[in-house]
């Protein structure tokens, strides 16, 4: 589990600088190599850092896809809701003396907030508008084309929601994988810093070069 309070981008940059400076500054490299952190060991850390960076970047992209999918779903849902409310209002007005039809269309009750109940109400409404009911709605300019368009919009909403749920799952999986590799990276760097404090105990300026300040 990641326990650092720093943001992950800051950690990535901190680790990158630390491993780069071990390689570039010969004095640090020599002192660290004396305590088993030679070029091969540092290369191991750099490879792990590459994997961590890739995991972070992939997770970020998946999150962006989820946001885009959520935005599209909300847009399609809003469009359908607007259509339905207009048709529902007109239908209730012209069919107010026909309670059995209002019940058949499912518009004799309040519109639910929960998505499943909401979409089912809309599906019932448009599915149950037959030719006879459509004829009654004609004075308020609700046409067969309007009903067909709304049915297509239901399909768009359901497809957008399916994609959104899929992206949420993929994003969550990417986050899980990223956190696993980040935990490995932090654990590796924790050991690295513990050794660095010992190797560079007489060189506080070198400790600072790898992102560590010696405690007074």
Secondary structure by P-SEA (a helix, b strand, c coil): cccccccaaaaaaaaaaaaaaaaacaaaaaaaaaacccaaaaaaaaaaaaaaaaaaaaaaaaaaaaaaaaaaaaaaaaaaaaaaaaaaaaaaaaacccaaaaaaacccccccccaaaaaaaaaaaaaaccaaaaaaaccccccaaaaaaaaaaaaaaaaaaaaaaaaaaaaaaaaaaaaaaaaaaaaaaaaaaaaaaaaacccaaaaaaacccccc
